[in-house]
Amino acid sequence: MTLNVLLILVLLAIVLAFLAWRRCSRTLLALVVVMWLAIGCGPVPIWLLNRLQSYAAADAPIAWGQRNAIVLLGAGTVRTGNGRVEANLAAYGRIGKTAMLYRACRQTGRLCKVEVSGGDARRLGESEAAVYADDLQRLGVDAADLLLESRSMNTWQNAQFSAPLLKSWGADRVLLVSSGFHLRRGMLYFTHFGIQATPVRADYVDGEMSWLPLAYNFTMTDVALHEYAGIARYHWYNAMGWNVQATKPGSL
């Protein structure tokens, strides 16, 4: 996405040069070079990601309730060379963190459920919830303690479809597990549907300072901008009255 924007700006600068607007063309090209270096060499993705993940930089102690629900947000699936559908690379940190929290919860003697939220967004024939549930069971999560939400196709639907599931089970403590960069948007959506959750980051990503532009930094910039766009869209839709009515906080 970021590289596409820079390419469009370069093409625009070329058009301006053909139109004899040479000063505008040179200014735009200089801007493209500055942006390319600022992003590719690390300052922009580092700044964006640090702001996005600042409130989830460290794990806070968990105060377990009587009926605890650990919500795992999906991060995609892939089809392997032998035709199997598996969790993709970004998902395993979330799956592992969820299993760790489940074991910690069980050690307290309280009731503990793991809700796995994610449908078949890539149309591979199996939902993220079902695929991740298999991995969680191999990591020691009891099948009887799994709640599967397999309809959602995005983070908004994760929250929307999780709310009635958590309410029907009567959870009095909800933990929301996702990547650090995704938690701010996830918490915003879950709060909209009345779910007061504790955010728990499964991983933390950052840009990389370099003398030469790195493709990795452009990727991390795109990841961060996707989250900021989702947050901005939420507030815009609220202002326009396009979101479904918010659920009263704590009504879960």
N, C-alpha and C positions, 0 to 999 in steps of 0.2 A: 504493500500500500504506500509506504513512505517513498520508496524508489519510483513508483509510478507517478507520484505527485512531482517529484524532482524532474522526471523526464518530461512531464507536461509543461513545467516551467521552462525547461530548456527549449522545447519546441515553440513555446510562446515567445521566448527571446529571439529565436530565429525569425519568426514571423515579423516581430517588431523591427528587426534589422532590415528585412526586405522592404518594409514600409518606410524605411529611412528614419525610424525613431531610434537612432543609434544610442543616444544617451540612456533611454529607457531600457534598451536591449542590454547594454553593458551593465547597468545597475542590476537588472534581473539576473544576469549570469553570475555576477559577483555574489548576489544573495544565494543562488543555488550552490555555489562553491562553499560558502560559509556554512550553509545548512548541511551539506554533504559531509564536511569535516566535523561539524559539531555533533552530528548523529553518529557517523561512522567511527569516530575516534573515542566516543563514549560519554561526553558530558551530558548530552540530551537524554539518552535512555537512563543513565544513572539518576539524574534529577527527577525524571518522571516516575521511575519505579520506587525511588526512596519516598517520595511524597505519597504514592499510592499504597505503600506497604508500611508506612511509619507506625500505624497503630497496632500492627500485627507483627512487630519486629521480634518480640519475645513471647514465649509461652507463659501464660498466667496460671497460677494454681487453680485446679478445678474443685469447686464446691458442689459435690454430687447431691442430687435430690433423692426422693424416694422412687420416682419413676423417670428414668433418664433415657433420652433419645439422642443418639449420635447420628447426625445427618451427613451423609457423604454425597457431595456433588460430583456428578460425572465429568470426565475430561476427555471423552471420546473413546472409540474402539478402532481396531484395524483388522483386516483379514490377512492372515499369514499365508505363506507360500503353500502350505498344505490344506488351505481352505478353512482353517479354524478362525473364529472371531475371538480376539483377545483385547484386553485393555491396552491402550497405547502408552507410550513412554511417559507422558505427562500424568497419567493416572496412578502410577504405582506408589508415588510418595503419599498420595491421599489415601490409598487403600491401606498402606502400611501404618499410617498415623491413626486411621480409624480402628484398626485391629489393636494397636497399643492402648488406645483410649478404652476400648471395650474390655480388655483384660484388667486395666486399672479400675474400671467401674465394678466389674465382677468381684474384685478383691475386697470391695467395701461391703459386699453382701446385699447391695441394693438391686432393684430391678433395672435391667439395661437392655435396650433395643438399639439396633443399628438400622436406620432407614437409608436405603440406597436409592438415590433419585437420578434417573436418566433414561430416556427412551432410545429408540433406534434412529438417531438423527442422520446417520450416514446410510441408512437403508441396507444394512448388511445381513439382516435376518434375525438378529438377536439384540435385545435392549442392553444398554449399558448396565442397568440395574441387575439383570440376570447374569451378565458376564462378571461383573465385580463381585456379586454374591458368591460365585464359585471360588474366586480368589480369597474372599474373606473366610469362607469355611475352611479352606486349606490352611489359613492362618489362625484357626482356632475359634472362630465365631460360630456359635451354635445356630443351626438352620432355624430353630424355633424362635430365635431372637432377631431374625431378619424381617424387616418390612420393606417390600419392594414397590417403588413408584416408577413404573416403566412407560409412562405416557409423555413425559416432558421432553421438549425438543430444544429448550434454551433455559437460561438461568431464571427468567421471569416465570416460566412454567414450573421449574423446579420448586419455587416458592409457592406458587398458586396451588399445585397439586399435592404438595407436602402438607399444607395446613390442615385439610380435613383428615388426613391419615394420622398425623400427630395428635390431633384433637380427639379422634375416636379411640386412640390408645390411652389417652389421658396423661400425656407427658407433662411433668412439672419442671423438668430441666432439659433444655435442648442445647446441644453443641453443634455448631456448623463447621464442617471440615472442608477446606478447599485450599488451593494454592494461595500464597500470600497476596499476589497481585489481583486475585479474583474475589477476595473476601469483602472488600469495601462495597463492591456492587452487589454481591450476594447478600450481605447484611441489609443493605438498603431495600432490596426486594422482599426479603423474608420479613422485615419489620413492617412493610406495607401490608402484608397479609396477616399481621397480628402475632407473628412468631418472635418472641423475645429470646434470642439465642446468644450463646457465647461463641465468638469466633475463635477458631483454632486453625492456625496455618500448618499445612503439611510440608510446604517448601517455601523458599525465599530466593528470588532471582535478582540479578543485578546486571547492569551493563559492565563493559570492560574497557578501561582506559588503554589506549593504544596510539602509537605514533602514526600508524596507518589505518585507514578506515576498514572496519571488519563487517562482514555480512551479518554476524551474530548481533551486533549492535543495532542494525537496521531491523532485525527480527524482534528484538526486545522492545524497540520503539513501537513497532506495530502492535505488539501485545499490550503495551501500556495504553496506547491511543484507543485501542478497542474497548478497554475498560472505561476510560474517561468518556468515550462516546456513549457507552451504555448508561453511565451515570447522568450525563447531560440530557440524553433522550428521556430518561425517567422524569427528570424535573420539568422538561419541556412538555411532555405529555400530561403531567399533573397540572401544569399551568393552563393547558388547553382543555382540560377536563376529559382527556382521552383514556386515561387509565381507569380500570375498574375502581370502585370506591374502596378506599383504604379500610382495613379492619382495625377496630379499636385495639391499641397496643395492650398486650397481656390477656386478650380474650381467648387465647389458646387454652 
